[in-house]
Amino acid sequence: MRVVGMDVHVRNSFLYVTEADGQLLRRGRVGNTLGEISKFLGELPDGDQPMRVVLESTTNSRAIQRMMLEYGKQAGVEVQAQVLDARKLRVIAESVSKCDKQDAAVLNELARSNLKLPACYIPDDEMFALREHLRARSDLVRMRTMLKNRIHSILHRRGILNPLKDLFTKDGRNWLAEIKLDEAGRLILDGYLGTLDQLSATIDESTSALTRLSKSQRWFKQTALLKTMPGIGPITSLTILAELGDIHRFKSRAAVSNYSGIVPVVRDSNEKKFSGHITHRGPAHLRSVLVEAAWTSVGRVPQYSAIYHRIAAKKAKQIAIVAVARRMLEDAWTMLIRDEVFRLMTVTTDVATATTDVTDARSVSTAADEKSAAAVTRPVAG
């Protein structure tokens, strides 16, 4: 089997190709297109031999991996393409002499070794599309918030006091249309309001599409389980599922929290101990959604409220709400693994409705899932 180490950039990559014994066959820089990669690899002698490709994780690593697999299909060559965790490949990150040729050579050498390399999880097409949709919606919501703040600043700079609690209700929009402004202020305000309306319409369409998607066969069962947790709705539940991906790749509750970057930095060596803020590793979108949901759950779940007030009394409210968000994520993972509803839920009308949704979800799942449907009626999750 031949081995290819790829140092990937935005427009091009450096390839280092060897035999399994390390004999160099070819190295060079190629553009990140299927045509150029196919031409480079197709000129190798005995080009029908199987090939293993390794590359570091980057923004476009998923696209490059699929490009290599597509080359294998078109050329009739067995290709294994693996994306490695760049953060864990410290042998490259800490190299004194660092260049593309050397990085590709080191990747090639690692691939030829007997070491178990730190591979990245690559979502399937449907999971990837859901992630992209949710993250795009989050970006649009932030843009809308920014525009609202800009509108407030227009009034503030002109000394105009807002008599309403919310400027963006029907009454607020009527008031904005009637106030007297200078020519530049009116032009800017109307432009902001027009853009705001377009953004709101796009966000509403996105929300409707995601809500419908949460009721599809793939997502209905798991979203129904997650929605039994106070503070989690269709968008939040889909975000948890999309950002975690395959939930079985995590071996424990702590592993889920560590992946999301919502655990504190700990340095413990001999008599020196240090505990800092959270690591912020992993998907930032997941952390922001969890913290937002935590503010709702704190007021509805006594156990979460106890965690919040205990930590807030010692440290700060922001630190306390992050601790609640971490606990929510761990509980959500346990619910998904055990296929059970939220364990701290009290019996209310909302619970009965949520339990009905879960039961309906089970009815469209496999026979093995239907056999455990009775567990949904138990208020215990883990």
Secondary structure as the mmCIF struct_conf table of DSSP 4:
data_model
#
loop_
_struct_conf.conf_type_id
_struct_conf.id
_struct_conf.beg_label_comp_id
_struct_conf.beg_label_asym_id
_struct_conf.beg_label_seq_id
_struct_conf.end_label_comp_id
_struct_conf.end_label_asym_id
_struct_conf.end_label_seq_id
STRN STRN1 ARG A 2 VAL A 8
BEND BEND1 VAL A 10 ARG A 11
STRN STRN2 ASN A 12 THR A 18
TURN_TY1_P TURN_TY1_P1 ALA A 20 ASP A 21
STRN STRN3 LEU A 24 GLY A 31
BEND BEND2 ASN A 32 THR A 33
HELX_RH_AL_P HELX_RH_AL_P1 LEU A 34 GLY A 42
TURN_TY1_P TURN_TY1_P2 GLU A 43 GLU A 43
BEND BEND3 LEU A 44 LEU A 44
TURN_TY1_P TURN_TY1_P3 PRO A 45 ASP A 48
BEND BEND4 GLN A 49 GLN A 49
STRN STRN4 MET A 51 GLU A 56
TURN_TY1_P TURN_TY1_P4 THR A 59 ASN A 60
HELX_RH_AL_P HELX_RH_AL_P2 SER A 61 ALA A 75
TURN_TY1_P TURN_TY1_P5 GLY A 76 GLY A 76
STRN STRN5 VAL A 79 LEU A 84
TURN_TY1_P TURN_TY1_P6 ALA A 86 LYS A 88
HELX_RH_AL_P HELX_RH_AL_P3 ARG A 90 ALA A 93
TURN_TY1_P TURN_TY1_P7 GLU A 94 GLU A 94
BEND BEND5 VAL A 96 SER A 97
HELX_RH_AL_P HELX_RH_AL_P4 ASP A 100 ARG A 112
BEND BEND6 SER A 113 ASN A 114
STRN STRN6 ALA A 119 ALA A 119
HELX_LH_PP_P HELX_LH_PP_P1 CYS A 120 TYR A 121
HELX_RH_AL_P HELX_RH_AL_P5 ASP A 125 ARG A 157
TURN_TY1_P TURN_TY1_P8 ARG A 158 GLY A 159
HELX_LH_PP_P HELX_LH_PP_P2 ILE A 160 ASN A 162
BEND BEND7 LEU A 164 LYS A 165
TURN_TY1_P TURN_TY1_P9 LEU A 167 PHE A 168
BEND BEND8 THR A 169 THR A 169
HELX_RH_AL_P HELX_RH_AL_P6 LYS A 170 GLU A 178
BEND BEND9 ILE A 179 ILE A 179
HELX_RH_AL_P HELX_RH_AL_P7 GLU A 183 SER A 214
TURN_TY1_P TURN_TY1_P10 LYS A 215 LYS A 215
BEND BEND10 SER A 216 SER A 216
TURN_TY1_P TURN_TY1_P11 GLN A 217 TRP A 219
HELX_RH_AL_P HELX_RH_AL_P8 PHE A 220 LEU A 226
TURN_TY1_P TURN_TY1_P12 LYS A 227 THR A 228
BEND BEND11 MET A 229 MET A 229
TURN_TY1_P TURN_TY1_P13 PRO A 230 GLY A 231
HELX_RH_AL_P HELX_RH_AL_P9 PRO A 234 LEU A 244
BEND BEND12 ASP A 246 ASP A 246
HELX_RH_3T_P HELX_RH_3T_P1 ILE A 247 ARG A 249
BEND BEND13 SER A 252 SER A 252
HELX_RH_AL_P HELX_RH_AL_P10 ARG A 253 SER A 260
TURN_TY1_P TURN_TY1_P14 GLY A 261 GLY A 261
BEND BEND14 VAL A 263 VAL A 263
STRN STRN7 PRO A 264 SER A 269
TURN_TY1_P TURN_TY1_P15 ASN A 270 GLU A 271
STRN STRN8 LYS A 272 ILE A 278
BEND BEND15 GLY A 282 GLY A 282
HELX_RH_AL_P HELX_RH_AL_P11 ALA A 284 VAL A 298
TURN_TY1_P TURN_TY1_P16 GLY A 299 ARG A 300
HELX_RH_AL_P HELX_RH_AL_P12 PRO A 302 LYS A 314
BEND BEND16 LYS A 315 LYS A 315
HELX_RH_AL_P HELX_RH_AL_P13 LYS A 317 ARG A 338
TURN_TY1_P TURN_TY1_P17 ASP A 339 ASP A 339
TURN_TY1_P TURN_TY1_P18 ARG A 343 LEU A 344
BEND BEND17 THR A 348 THR A 348
HELX_RH_AL_P HELX_RH_AL_P14 THR A 349 SER A 363
TURN_TY1_P TURN_TY1_P19 VAL A 364 VAL A 364
BEND BEND18 SER A 365 SER A 365
HELX_RH_AL_P HELX_RH_AL_P15 ALA A 367 LYS A 371
TURN_TY1_P TURN_TY1_P20 SER A 372 SER A 372
HELX_RH_3T_P HELX_RH_3T_P2 ALA A 373 THR A 377
BEND BEND19 ARG A 378 PRO A 379
#
